[in-house]
Amino acid sequence: MEKREDKQEEEQEQVVNPWEVTAKDGGKIDYDKLIDKFGCQRLEEPLVDRVQRLTGRPAHVFLRRGVFFAHRDFDEILNGYEKGKKFYLYTGRGPSSEALHLGHLVPFMFTKYLQDAFKVPLVIQLTDDEKCMWKNLSVEECQRLARENAKDIIACGFDITKTFIFSDFDYVGGSFLYFWWDNYIGTHINITTYMQVVGIFGFSGEDHIGKVSFPPIQAAPSFPSSFPHLFSGKDDLRCLIPCAIDQDPYFRMTRDVAPRLGYHKPSLIESSFFPALQGETGKMSASDPNSAIYVTDSAKVIKNKINKYAFSGGQDSIEKHRELGANLEVDIPVKYLSFFLEDDAELEHIKTEYGAGRMLTGEVKKRLADVLTELVDRHRAARAAVTEEMVDAFMAVRPLPNMFD
Amino acid sequence: MVLQELGIKFEQYDHPAVLTVEAQAKYVGDKGGGLSKNLFLKDKKSRFYIVSALADTKVDLKVLSQRLGLGKGGIRMAPEEALGQLLQVPLGCVTPFALINESASYVSLLLDKEFKTQPHCFFHPLSNETSISVQASDLDKFLKSIGREPSYVDLEANPPVGKDQPPDLAILVPSGTIDIPDAPENSTPSQAVSEKSFPVQKKCTPASVDSVKSAKPSSADPNAKDKPNNAAPQPNAFAESRLFVDEILKKTTELLLSELTEDVAKQEALANSVRKHLAPDLQNLTRTFCSLLQVMFKNTAYTQGFYAGSNCQPKRL
């Protein structure tokens, strides 16, 4: 995501938008303030329980641990679902690099759970055009990266009979341009002013026009009519968008425009940021390989990265640690475990013991290394089963007759 | 002999051992019909092929390699050991009839379409002290009886192969690779026994001809293409659930070995410990691994169907 040189008026405040995430004074992101500022809602426990009841299975670990912590109209989706009304999922990725790290996988892991639990179809947008414009990569390179990323996405375990993956360069250009165009132009026309877009995204006079017209491209998949081969005749179908909270501006704009186009507002379910190994100062950076665990990392590399770079909340000396216990607020291994350790009881135990100083950092780090190695190994095995033909099949414009089964 | 059982008419000619077509011609060249030359080939991924052609047909290995989708120079003569191990015939005796052997199940057979123009053709059975002449249609009968679909190919054709023209013979590439150990386990005698009676029905399906090349998880392709950069080939656990069980056993034995003791009471405690520690682990593994396994199998099957459906065109001959 592009870093902006010129600061905005709110220099003192934290900055969260699709291209920049920085906390105030290099500290932690204040999520309460963010929810307040954005105007979305907290995802409270009753809602999590409701999900559990409706789907008949335990809620995903990300819901239980508050990783996905905010939403817009998720309760509307659940209301409809209770009455037998289905919905579809929409998520995406900007394929700017070949290497995916665990932070990238988070929304996809959660989306897979949603697909399985609610038995609904999913569209995945690969914004190769966005990356082409923003990162100055060639079109061919962006398309290649899109396909490579698609393989990792598929390896998360999406059901091909219910999933459509598309890249902007491939899909938006073709015969479906007509339908997109409708929604695309519609979105354009209905944003009141250029200044509104600037306000939401922080564009300046120097940004080229492609950037300004990109937001509607990310918005259009929120409307079922953008996929005539999938949802023709189902204009009433609601859309649920799992994403990280920095994508909220796109969909705030989309929700604004939707009623004027005659559609339901898309619902959102939003996650907090996956912290970098070195600590919670923002998102992971693709340019620093030691800030993240990559899906291509071997067990040895994972162990090494955690031991060397994972920011520890433990005390400097063992005596001090036994006395004071660990600072769980800043400890990265515990944070990571809260994302990926499925067993609630074990996590509780670790937090208690580590926080009291009875468990040492080394032990926590070892547990984390085991958990992540298993995850990465599983992902790699799944990835190896993904062929070029499978990518083609996922990306083919085809009907999905069993998408609600 | 098997051919008699199948009711195939053939003429048998015994002669001193011959290693070349010219030598064979000395004994049966005047009997009319076509002599065959038989090449035993191997590609870079250890897949094997028999190319059986009329002696006069020009066979260009470079062209063949491209038409099979192996790139230029992707195919060469197979090593001598492979002859004995896979085809169980001596040197100079490559023949379509060698496919009767179980060991040759994954060897693909390419037949010269010119065979059909001849009243009959000469092949070695499993020995080069004999030549038998059969009609092409009878050769087909034999092949079908061992579960093979005969594939006739215009061996002299040289169609362009590129982005928009897929290799026309790619479908004949076998789906299984074969590992030839350096020292053959039981050294086959240089003179193969010609009067063995082999089972007519083969247990395995002729995967080489019938399989669609794409997306089979057990084939070499995904492992070769999608290998992570750190060299050691990752076993593809989805096609081989055996690995899954091995994983379970590995964990079990590790735990057991670490606490091995003679004490009976301790053994009971040990057994309980195994169950207590392994059960949740394995349940977890089963749940997440199996569900991922399931969906990947589903995706693979769908992909194969999709590929087959969208590539359903008559071959250009």
Boltz contact constraints between the chains, C-beta under 6 A:
constraints:
  - contact:
      token1: [A, 157]
      token2: [B, 292]
      max_distance: 6.0
  - contact:
      token1: [A, 157]
      token2: [B, 295]
      max_distance: 6.0
  - contact:
      token1: [A, 159]
      token2: [B, 295]
      max_distance: 6.0
  - contact:
      token1: [A, 160]
      token2: [B, 299]
      max_distance: 6.0
  - contact:
      token1: [A, 160]
      token2: [B, 302]
      max_distance: 6.0
  - contact:
      token1: [A, 296]
      token2: [B, 228]
      max_distance: 6.0
  - contact:
      token1: [A, 298]
      token2: [B, 230]
      max_distance: 6.0
  - contact:
      token1: [A, 381]
      token2: [B, 237]
      max_distance: 6.0
  - contact:
      token1: [A, 382]
      token2: [B, 292]
      max_distance: 6.0
  - contact:
      token1: [A, 382]
      token2: [B, 296]
      max_distance: 6.0
  - contact:
      token1: [A, 384]
      token2: [B, 222]
      max_distance: 6.0
  - contact:
      token1: [A, 384]
      token2: [B, 226]
      max_distance: 6.0
  - contact:
      token1: [A, 384]
      token2: [B, 234]
      max_distance: 6.0
  - contact:
      token1: [A, 384]
      token2: [B, 236]
      max_distance: 6.0
  - contact:
      token1: [A, 385]
      token2: [B, 217]
      max_distance: 6.0
  - contact:
      token1: [A, 385]
      token2: [B, 238]
      max_distance: 6.0
  - contact:
      token1: [A, 385]
      token2: [B, 296]
      max_distance: 6.0
  - contact:
      token1: [A, 387]
      token2: [B, 215]
      max_distance: 6.0
  - contact:
      token1: [A, 387]
      token2: [B, 222]
      max_distance: 6.0
  - contact:
      token1: [A, 389]
      token2: [B, 214]
      max_distance: 6.0
  - contact:
      token1: [A, 389]
      token2: [B, 215]
      max_distance: 6.0
  - contact:
      token1: [A, 389]
      token2: [B, 303]
      max_distance: 6.0
  - contact:
      token1: [A, 389]
      token2: [B, 307]
      max_distance: 6.0
  - contact:
      token1: [A, 390]
      token2: [B, 215]
      max_distance: 6.0
  - contact:
      token1: [A, 390]
      token2: [B, 303]
      max_distance: 6.0
  - contact:
      token1: [A, 393]
      token2: [B, 303]
      max_distance: 6.0
  - contact:
      token1: [A, 393]
      token2: [B, 306]
      max_distance: 6.0
